[in-house]
Amino acid sequence: QVQLVESGGGLVQAGGSLRLSCAASGPIFRINTMGWYRQAPGKQRELVATSTSGGDTNYAGSVWGRFTISRDNAKNTVYLQMNSLKPEDTAVYYCNADIRRPGSYFANYWGQGTQVTVSS
């Protein structure tokens, strides 16, 4: 069974940094887009950043210049480096990926989420 497992969340002061990791495991033939989304209390889940298998990246305007998405295709892992964190970045961060299992079509998967809390 394909799984996405996130790590790296925690509590940090405003202005600090955190690095999130998300590793995909299981029967994987190919991974296309991998990305990060977040959901703050009382708000809808929103895109943070995505990265295609070809290296194209996309960022939400609110994190532009502060967050960097990267991936290690050999390890089926995507990272999110978060710098200059602000209290409004506080949310549960979810990993997302389009994964094709052997003999199957691409399907979309979500991780369980990791909490990021930024104190002022």
N, C-alpha and C positions, 0 to 999 in steps of 0.2 A: 504494500500500500504506500502511495506517495505521501510524504509528510514534509511540511515546512516547519522548522524549529528556529525560533528567534531567541536571541540572547543580547545582553548588553544594556538593557534599560536600567533605570535607577533614579536616584534623587541627586540633583545637582543645583548649584546656585546659579543665578542669572549671570550670563557672561561665560559660563563654563562650557565644557565639551563632553560629549558622549559618542561612542561608536556602537552602532547596532550591527548585529550579524544575523543572517538567515541562511540556514543550510537546507537544501532539498535532498531528501533521501528516498530510497525505494526503487522500484523498477522504472528507471527513467531512460527514455530513448533520446529525447531532445528537449531543451528548454528555450523558449522564445523570450518574451518580455518578462523581466522580474522588476518588482517595484515595492515601494513602501507607501502605505496609507496611514492615516491617523484619525482617531475619533476622540474628541473631547467630551466631557459630560454635557448632556443636553444638546449636543450638536451632531450633525450627520458626518459620516465617514468621508474624508476628503483625501485626494491624491497629494502625496508629498513629492515623490520623485519616481521615475521609471528609467529602466535601461534595457535596450534591446540586445539581442545576441550579437548584433553587429556593432554595438558600442554607442548607438545614439541614446542621448539622455534627454529627459524632460523634467522640469521642476515647477512646483507651485511658486507663484510670485512671492509669497510670504517667506519662503526659505531661500530664495535665490541669493547666491553669494555667501550664504552661511552653511548650507548643507551640501555634501557631495556624495553622490551615489557611485558605487563601483562594484565590480563583480569579478569573481574568479571562476571562469567557466569550467576549468578542470576540477574544481571542488564543488561545483553546483551551488555556489554561495554568492550572496549579494550583501553588500555592506552599505551603511549609511553613516557617514561621518557628520556629526552635528556640532558646529561651533557657534560661539556667540549666542548661546541659548537664551531664550526669553520666557517669562512666565506663560505667555500665550502659546508656547510650544508644548505645554503640558497636555498629555493625551496618552491613550493606548495606541501604540504603533503596531501595525499589522504588515506582515510580509505577504506579497502576492506574486504568483507566477503562472505563466501559461506553459504547461508541461504535457509532453506527449509520451505516453507509455509505449513500450514495444507492442506493435500490432494494433495500436489504437489511434484515436484522433487526439488533437490538443484539447485539454481541459484546463479550467481555471481553478487554482488552489489558493487557500488562505492559511496563514499560520494562526497560532492561538493568541498572539498579541503579547506585547511587552510594555509595561508601564514606564513612561518617562514623566518625571515631575521636576519642574524647574521652580525653585523658590526665589522670591524677590529679596 
